[in-house]
Protein backbone atom coordinates (compact mmCIF):
# COMPACT_ATOMS: atom_id res chain seq x y z
CA UNK A 1 0.00 0.00 0.00
CA UNK A 2 1.42 3.38 -1.05
CA UNK A 3 2.56 5.85 1.56
CA UNK A 4 1.56 9.50 1.42
CA UNK A 5 3.20 12.33 3.36
CA UNK A 6 1.42 15.55 4.22
CA UNK A 7 3.30 18.55 5.61
CA UNK A 8 1.43 21.45 7.17
CA UNK A 9 3.75 24.46 7.33
CA UNK A 10 1.90 26.39 10.00
CA UNK A 11 2.78 29.69 11.59
CA UNK A 12 3.82 28.13 14.90
CA UNK A 13 4.34 24.47 14.10
CA UNK A 14 5.35 22.40 11.10
CA UNK A 15 3.59 19.02 11.14
CA UNK A 16 4.45 15.89 9.20
CA UNK A 17 2.05 12.99 8.76
CA UNK A 18 3.00 9.82 6.88
CA UNK A 19 0.11 7.44 6.38
CA UNK A 20 -1.58 4.82 4.28
CA UNK A 21 -4.96 5.89 3.04
CA UNK A 22 -7.95 3.58 3.24
CA UNK A 23 -10.72 3.66 0.66
CA UNK A 24 -13.10 5.24 3.19
CA UNK A 25 -10.67 8.11 3.59
CA UNK A 26 -9.49 7.24 7.09
CA UNK A 27 -5.70 7.40 7.33
CA UNK A 28 -3.67 4.56 8.80
CA UNK A 29 -1.00 6.63 10.52
CA UNK A 30 2.56 5.37 10.35
CA UNK A 31 4.52 8.43 11.48
CA UNK A 32 3.42 11.73 12.95
CA UNK A 33 5.90 14.34 14.09
CA UNK A 34 6.12 18.09 14.49
CA UNK A 35 8.62 20.89 14.93
CA UNK A 36 8.00 24.11 16.88
CA UNK A 37 9.34 26.35 14.11
CA UNK A 38 7.59 29.60 15.18
CA UNK A 39 7.79 30.89 11.63
CA UNK A 40 5.87 34.02 12.58
CA UNK A 41 8.14 35.02 15.47
CA UNK A 42 9.32 38.60 15.13
CA UNK A 43 7.60 39.27 11.82
CA UNK A 44 4.04 37.94 11.76
CA UNK A 45 2.40 41.38 11.92
CA UNK A 46 5.02 42.99 9.70
CA UNK A 47 4.53 40.63 6.78
CA UNK A 48 7.91 38.91 6.66
CA UNK A 49 9.73 35.86 8.00
CA UNK A 50 12.68 36.82 10.21
CA UNK A 51 16.10 35.36 9.42
CA UNK A 52 16.18 33.04 12.43
CA UNK A 53 12.61 31.81 11.83
CA UNK A 54 13.46 31.31 8.13
CA UNK A 55 16.39 29.10 9.05
CA UNK A 56 14.36 27.13 11.62
CA UNK A 57 11.70 26.46 9.02
CA UNK A 58 14.10 25.26 6.33
CA UNK A 59 15.97 23.08 8.85
CA UNK A 60 12.72 21.47 10.00
CA UNK A 61 11.80 20.57 6.43
CA UNK A 62 15.27 19.17 5.78
CA UNK A 63 14.74 16.85 8.76
CA UNK A 64 11.22 15.94 7.58
CA UNK A 65 12.65 15.12 4.17
CA UNK A 66 15.12 12.66 5.71
CA UNK A 67 12.19 10.80 7.27
CA UNK A 68 10.25 10.90 4.01
CA UNK A 69 13.20 9.46 2.06
CA UNK A 70 13.83 6.76 4.67
CA UNK A 71 10.20 5.65 4.50
CA UNK A 72 10.21 5.62 0.67
CA UNK A 73 7.11 7.81 0.49
CA UNK A 74 5.55 7.94 -2.98
CA UNK A 75 3.62 11.21 -2.76
CA UNK A 76 4.37 14.35 -0.74
CA UNK A 77 1.84 17.13 -0.22
CA UNK A 78 3.10 20.29 1.49
CA UNK A 79 0.94 23.29 2.34
CA UNK A 80 1.83 26.82 3.36
CA UNK A 81 -0.73 28.72 5.41
CA UNK A 82 -1.03 32.14 7.02
CA UNK A 83 2.57 33.14 7.77
CA UNK A 84 3.88 31.95 4.42
CA UNK A 85 1.08 33.33 2.27
CA UNK A 86 1.32 36.76 3.91
CA UNK A 87 5.11 37.09 4.04
CA UNK A 88 6.93 39.29 1.53
CA UNK A 89 9.76 36.73 1.53
CA UNK A 90 7.48 33.69 1.48
CA UNK A 91 8.46 32.89 -2.11
CA UNK A 92 12.14 33.00 -1.08
CA UNK A 93 11.38 30.46 1.65
CA UNK A 94 9.58 28.18 -0.80
CA UNK A 95 12.48 28.42 -3.26
CA UNK A 96 15.03 27.60 -0.56
CA UNK A 97 13.02 24.56 0.53
CA UNK A 98 12.84 23.27 -3.05
CA UNK A 99 16.58 23.75 -3.39
CA UNK A 100 17.40 21.96 -0.12
CA UNK A 101 14.77 19.17 -0.22
CA UNK A 102 12.90 19.07 -3.51
CA UNK A 103 9.66 19.55 -1.59
CA UNK A 104 7.26 21.96 -3.29
CA UNK A 105 5.10 23.90 -0.85
CA UNK A 106 1.67 24.85 -2.15
CA UNK A 107 0.36 28.13 -0.77
CA UNK A 108 -3.34 27.86 0.05
CA UNK A 109 -5.74 30.67 0.88
CA UNK A 110 -7.96 30.78 3.95
CA UNK A 111 -10.97 29.32 2.14
CA UNK A 112 -9.02 26.29 0.92
CA UNK A 113 -7.51 25.87 4.37
CA UNK A 114 -11.00 25.91 5.93
CA UNK A 115 -12.22 23.25 3.47
CA UNK A 116 -9.36 20.89 4.30
CA UNK A 117 -9.96 21.44 8.02
CA UNK A 118 -13.63 20.56 7.53
CA UNK A 119 -12.76 17.36 5.65
CA UNK A 120 -10.39 16.33 8.46
CA UNK A 121 -12.90 17.06 11.22
CA UNK A 122 -15.67 15.22 9.37
CA UNK A 123 -13.43 12.15 9.17
CA UNK A 124 -12.65 12.27 12.88
CA UNK A 125 -16.09 12.89 14.35
CA UNK A 126 -19.60 11.61 13.66
CA UNK A 127 -21.64 14.50 12.33
CA UNK A 128 -25.30 14.60 11.28
CA UNK A 129 -27.74 17.07 9.74
CA UNK A 130 -27.31 19.49 12.66
CA UNK A 131 -24.92 22.38 12.07
CA UNK A 132 -21.68 22.61 14.03
CA UNK A 133 -19.21 25.47 14.36
CA UNK A 134 -15.72 24.14 13.59
CA UNK A 135 -12.88 26.27 14.94
CA UNK A 136 -9.20 25.89 14.10
CA UNK A 137 -6.78 28.08 16.05
CA UNK A 138 -3.59 28.70 14.13
CA UNK A 139 -0.65 30.93 14.79
CA UNK A 140 -1.42 33.33 11.97
CA UNK A 141 -5.11 32.76 11.29
CA UNK A 142 -8.22 31.16 12.72
CA UNK A 143 -10.61 29.27 10.49
CA UNK A 144 -14.31 29.04 11.29
CA UNK A 145 -16.62 26.68 9.41
CA UNK A 146 -20.37 26.25 9.83
CA UNK A 147 -21.23 22.82 8.47
CA UNK A 148 -22.99 19.52 8.93
CA UNK A 149 -22.11 16.04 7.70
CA UNK A 150 -22.67 16.89 4.03
CA UNK A 151 -22.41 20.64 3.52
CA UNK A 152 -20.31 23.69 4.35
CA UNK A 153 -22.83 26.51 4.79
CA UNK A 154 -20.32 29.25 5.62
CA UNK A 155 -16.59 29.52 6.16
CA UNK A 156 -14.09 32.30 6.76
CA UNK A 157 -10.46 32.72 7.74
CA UNK A 158 -9.57 35.56 10.13
CA UNK A 159 -6.10 36.97 10.76
CA UNK A 160 -6.54 36.41 14.48
CA UNK A 161 -4.07 33.59 15.10
CA UNK A 162 -2.46 33.17 18.51
CA UNK A 163 0.95 34.40 17.34
CA UNK A 164 -0.54 37.53 15.75
CA UNK A 165 -2.54 38.37 18.86
CA UNK A 166 0.35 37.60 21.20
CA UNK A 167 2.60 39.98 19.29
CA UNK A 168 -0.08 42.65 18.96
CA UNK A 169 -1.21 42.70 22.61
CA UNK A 170 2.02 41.56 24.31
CA UNK A 171 0.13 40.41 27.44
CA UNK A 172 1.53 40.77 30.94
CA UNK A 173 2.63 37.83 33.07
CA UNK A 174 -0.07 36.97 34.07
CA UNK A 175 -2.37 38.76 31.63
CA UNK A 176 -4.03 41.85 33.15
CA UNK A 177 -7.74 42.68 33.31
CA UNK A 178 -7.10 45.67 31.05
CA UNK A 179 -5.50 43.52 28.34
CA UNK A 180 -8.31 40.98 28.69
CA UNK A 181 -10.84 43.76 28.13
CA UNK A 182 -8.91 45.17 25.17
CA UNK A 183 -8.59 41.73 23.62
CA UNK A 184 -12.28 41.02 24.17
CA UNK A 185 -13.28 44.27 22.45
CA UNK A 186 -10.90 43.66 19.56
CA UNK A 187 -12.23 40.17 18.91
CA UNK A 188 -15.81 41.42 19.03
CA UNK A 189 -14.98 44.00 16.36
CA UNK A 190 -13.07 41.59 14.14
CA UNK A 191 -15.53 38.70 14.31
CA UNK A 192 -18.69 40.54 13.30
CA UNK A 193 -19.10 38.37 10.18
CA UNK A 194 -18.84 35.21 12.25
CA UNK A 195 -21.43 36.32 14.77
CA UNK A 196 -23.83 37.24 11.98
CA UNK A 197 -23.37 33.78 10.45
CA UNK A 198 -23.96 32.21 13.86
CA UNK A 199 -27.25 34.13 14.10
CA UNK A 200 -28.33 32.78 10.73
CA UNK A 201 -27.20 29.14 10.98
CA UNK A 202 -27.59 28.51 14.74
CA UNK A 203 -24.96 25.81 15.38
CA UNK A 204 -25.60 23.36 18.20
CA UNK A 205 -21.97 22.88 19.26
CA UNK A 206 -18.35 23.95 18.97
CA UNK A 207 -15.96 21.47 17.36
CA UNK A 208 -12.34 22.28 18.15
CA UNK A 209 -9.84 21.22 15.53
CA UNK A 210 -6.71 19.64 16.99
CA UNK A 211 -3.80 21.92 18.06
CA UNK A 212 -4.72 23.98 21.11
CA UNK A 213 -7.85 21.87 21.57
CA UNK A 214 -5.67 18.78 21.96
CA UNK A 215 -3.94 20.68 24.75
CA UNK A 216 -7.31 21.29 26.42
CA UNK A 217 -7.93 17.52 26.44
CA UNK A 218 -4.43 16.87 27.81
CA UNK A 219 -4.72 19.50 30.56
CA UNK A 220 -8.14 18.21 31.63
CA UNK A 221 -6.54 14.76 31.79
CA UNK A 222 -3.47 15.94 33.70
CA UNK A 223 -5.12 18.40 36.09
CA UNK A 224 -8.65 16.99 36.45
CA UNK A 225 -8.16 13.26 35.77
CA UNK A 226 -10.08 13.42 32.51
CA UNK A 227 -9.81 11.14 29.51
CA UNK A 228 -6.32 10.97 27.95
CA UNK A 229 -5.49 11.43 24.29
CA UNK A 230 -5.13 7.94 22.87
CA UNK A 231 -3.65 6.71 19.60
CA UNK A 232 -6.48 5.71 17.32
CA UNK A 233 -9.12 7.77 19.11
CA UNK A 234 -9.99 10.77 16.96
CA UNK A 235 -12.89 12.45 18.77
CA UNK A 236 -13.55 13.64 22.31
CA UNK A 237 -16.36 15.27 24.25
CA UNK A 238 -15.24 18.07 26.57
CA UNK A 239 -17.20 18.75 29.75
CA UNK A 240 -17.69 22.50 29.45
CA UNK A 241 -17.29 23.05 33.19
CA UNK A 242 -13.88 21.37 33.00
CA UNK A 243 -12.94 23.73 30.18
CA UNK A 244 -13.83 26.72 32.36
CA UNK A 245 -11.73 25.35 35.22
CA UNK A 246 -8.74 25.05 32.89
CA UNK A 247 -9.49 28.48 31.40
CA UNK A 248 -9.48 30.15 34.83
CA UNK A 249 -6.22 28.41 35.71
CA UNK A 250 -4.52 29.45 32.47
CA UNK A 251 -5.72 33.07 32.55
CA UNK A 252 -4.46 33.52 36.14
CA UNK A 253 -1.10 31.84 35.52
CA UNK A 254 2.41 33.09 34.93
CA UNK A 255 4.70 31.48 32.35
CA UNK A 256 6.52 29.61 35.14
CA UNK A 257 3.24 28.32 36.52
CA UNK A 258 2.09 27.18 33.08
CA UNK A 259 5.28 25.16 32.67
CA UNK A 260 4.09 23.06 35.61
CA UNK A 261 0.54 22.49 34.36
CA UNK A 262 0.14 18.78 33.72
CA UNK A 263 -0.57 17.99 30.09
CA UNK A 264 0.56 21.34 28.66
CA UNK A 265 3.34 20.90 26.13
CA UNK A 266 6.30 23.30 26.49
CA UNK A 267 5.79 24.48 22.88
CA UNK A 268 2.31 25.76 23.80
CA UNK A 269 3.18 27.56 27.04
CA UNK A 270 3.40 31.02 25.46
CA UNK A 271 0.38 30.75 23.12
CA UNK A 272 -2.11 28.92 25.36
CA UNK A 273 -3.39 32.04 27.14
CA UNK A 274 -4.48 33.59 23.84
CA UNK A 275 -5.86 30.26 22.59
CA UNK A 276 -7.95 29.68 25.71
CA UNK A 277 -9.22 33.24 25.57
CA UNK A 278 -10.28 32.78 21.93
CA UNK A 279 -12.23 29.63 22.82
CA UNK A 280 -13.86 31.38 25.80
CA UNK A 281 -14.83 34.36 23.64
CA UNK A 282 -16.52 32.12 21.06
CA UNK A 283 -18.40 30.06 23.65
CA UNK A 284 -19.63 33.21 25.40
CA UNK A 285 -20.64 35.19 22.33
CA UNK A 286 -22.15 32.28 20.41
CA UNK A 287 -24.01 30.90 23.44
CA UNK A 288 -22.61 27.39 22.95
CA UNK A 289 -22.60 24.83 25.75
CA UNK A 290 -21.29 21.75 23.97
CA UNK A 291 -17.69 21.14 22.91
CA UNK A 292 -16.22 18.27 20.95
CA UNK A 293 -12.60 17.97 19.86
CA UNK A 294 -11.26 16.42 16.66
CA UNK A 295 -7.66 15.24 16.64
CA UNK A 296 -7.75 15.53 12.85
CA UNK A 297 -7.35 18.76 10.95
CA UNK A 298 -5.79 20.03 7.73
CA UNK A 299 -3.35 17.12 7.23
CA UNK A 300 -6.00 14.43 7.39
CA UNK A 301 -8.36 16.53 5.30
CA UNK A 302 -5.68 16.80 2.61
CA UNK A 303 -5.25 13.02 2.67
CA UNK A 304 -8.99 12.57 2.18
CA UNK A 305 -9.10 15.07 -0.67
CA UNK A 306 -6.11 13.42 -2.37
CA UNK A 307 -7.68 9.97 -2.43
CA UNK A 308 -11.00 11.38 -3.67
CA UNK A 309 -9.22 13.01 -6.59
CA UNK A 310 -7.48 9.72 -7.45
CA UNK A 311 -10.75 7.77 -7.68
N, C-alpha and C positions, 0 to 999 in steps of 0.2 A: 504494500500500500504506500502510495507516494506521500512524502512529507512536505508540508507547507510551513513556511516561516512568515510571521507577521510582526513587523516592528512599528510601534507607535512612538513617534518622536514627540513627546509631550513637552510642555513648557518646564515642568519640574522634573519629570521622570521619563526616561526612555525604557520601554517595555519590549521584551522579545518573547514571543510564543511560537513554539515549534509543535506541530500537531498533525495527526492524521485527521481526515475529515470523513465522517460517516455520511451516508446518503441522506439521512434526515437532517443534516446540517450540524449536528452536535459534534464538537471536536473531541478527539481522544488525545489529551495533552501528553506530550512526551517531555518537553522542557519548557519551563517558564522562569524567566529571570528579569531583573530590572536594574537600572543604574540611576542613582540620584544625581542627574546631570545639572539640574537647575539652570537650564538654558536661558531663562529670562532674568537671571540675577544681574542686577546693575544696569539693565538696559530695556526691560520689558515695557516701560511706559515712555521710552525714548525712541522706540522703533529700531533697535539694533541689538545684535548679539555681542556681548563684551568678549574681549580676547580670551580671557580665562574660561568663560563659559563655552566659547567656540571650541577651544581645545578639549575641554571635558567631553563635549558632545561627539567630536570626531573620534576621540579615544574610546568612548563607550561603543561606538559602532564598529570600530576595528575589533574590539573584543567580541562583540556579537557575531561578527563575520567569521571569526575563528570557530565559534560554536557551530555556526551554520555549515561551514565547510567540513568540519569533523563529522557532522550528522548526515552529510551528503543530501542536503535539502534540494528538492527539485525546483521549487518556486518560492520566490521571496517577494513579499509585498511590504513596502515601507511607506509610512504616511507622515507628513509634516502638518502640524496643527497650528495653533494660535501664534506662538512665538516665532516660528519659522515663516509663516505666511505674512506676518506683519513686519518682519525685520528687513531693513534696507540691505543688509548683507546676507539675507537668507539664501539667495542664489549662490553666493560665494561658498556658503556652508555646504550646500547640495553638491556643488562642483568638487569640493575638497573630499567629500565622502565618496563620490564616484571614483575619484582618483585613487583614494586609499583602499577602497573595498570593492568597487564595482557595483555597490548597492545604489539603486536609483530611488530617491525619495520623491514620492508624489505629494505635492501640496494639495490639500483639500480645503474647501471653504466650510464655513460653519454649518450650512445646510447639509452638505454631504457628511460631515462629521456627525451631525444629529441623526441622520438616517442609519449610519453604521452602528451608532450607540443603541438605537431602537432595535435593530436586528439582533444585536448581542443580548439585550435585556429580554427580548421576546423568546430567545432560545433558553435563557436561564430560568425564567419564571413562568408559571402558568398564568395566562391572561385570558380574559373573556370579552364579552361585548361591552362591559363597563369601561369607562375611560379612566386611565391613570395618568398622573403627571410624572414623567421620567426626568430625573435631574442628574446631570453629570458635572461634577466640580473639577475643573482643570486648573492649571496654573495661570494660563492666559485668558481662557474663556470658560463660560458655563453654558452648557446646552440644556434646553428645556424642550421636552416633547410631550404633547398631549395625544395619546393614542390608545387603541385597544388591541385585541389580538390580530386584527386584520388591517387596520387603517391608521395612518398618521393624519390627525385632523389639523394639527398646528405644530410648528417647530420654529425655534429661533435660537441663535447663538448670541450671547452677550459678552462683551469684553469686561467681565467682572470676575476673572479667575483669582484664585487665592494669592498668587504671586503679584498680580497687578494691584490688588487691594492692599496687600501687605506693604508694598513699596509706596503706594499713594498715601496711606493713613499712618504708616510707621507707628503702630500702637505701642503704648507703654508696657511695662513689665511689672505687674499684670496690666491688662488693658483698662483704661479709665472709663468712668461713666460718660464723660464728655465725648470720648472717641466712639464709644458704643452708640451714643445718640447721633453723632455725625455720620457714622457708618449706616445706621438705620435709615436716616433721612436720605442719604445718597442712594441706597438700594431702592427705596420707595420711588425715587425719581426715575431711576434707570430702568426699572422693571414694570413700567406702566403697561407696556404691550402684553407682558405676561399676565398681569392681573386682569386685564380686559379679556384675554383668552380664557382665563380661569372662570370668569363670570359667565362666559358663553357656554363653555363645554362641561363645567362642573365635575371635575375629576373626583373619584372616591378615595384616592390614596396617593401617597408619594412613593415612587420607586427610586431608590438611590442606586446609582450606577457605580459600583466598584470603588476604587480609590479611597477617598476619605470615608466613604460609607463602610468599607471593609474595616477601617480603623474603629468606627463606632461599634461594630460587632465585636472586635477584639478587645476594646476597652470595657464593654459591658461584660464580656467573658472574664477578663482579668480582675476588674474591680467589683463586679456584682455577681460573679459566678454564673454568668449567662452561657448560652450555647457557643462553643468554639467554632472557628472557621475550620472546615474539614475538606480535605481533598475529595473531589467528586460531588460535593454538595454545592449547588450553584445559587440557591435562593434561601433567604432568611426573613423571618418576621421579627420586627423590632418592637418590643413593648415601649410605647411612647413615653411612659413615665421613667423608664430606664434611660431613654435618650435625654430627658430633661435633667436627670441626676448627673449624667456625664457632662452635659452642656454647662451646668452650674459649676462643676468642678474645673472644667477647662477654662471658662471665662474668668474664674477667680485665681487661676494659677500663674505662677512665674515660669520662666523657661526651665529653671532648675527643678521645680516641682513637676512639670510635665515630663521631664526625663525619667521620673520615678513612677509615672502612671503605668500600671500593668496593662500590656497589650498595645501601647502606643509606640510605633516604630520610631527610632531616632530621626529618620528622614522626614517625618511628618511633624516633629515637635514645633517647628517655627510656623507652619501653615495651619495647624489644626484649630487655632483660635478663630481665624477667619472662616474656615470651612464650617465649623460648628455654628458660628453666627449666621452664615448663609442659610444653613438648614433650618435653624430656629426662625429666621425671618420668613422663609417660605411657609413653614407650618403655621405660623401666626397669621400671616396675611392672606393665606389661602384657606384657612379654617380646616386644615386636614388633621385627622386624628389617627390615621393608619399609615405605617411605614413598612415597606418591604425593601430588601436589599438584594441586588443582583451582583454576583461576583464576576459576571461577564460584562464587557463593554465593547469599545471600538474594535479591539483585536478579533474577538469572536464574531462580531458582526461582519467584519471583513472576510473572515473565513467562510461564513455562510453565503455572503454575496458571491464570492469567488466560485464556490461549487455550483451555485445556481446558474451562473453565467456559462459554466462548462457543460451543463446538461443539454 
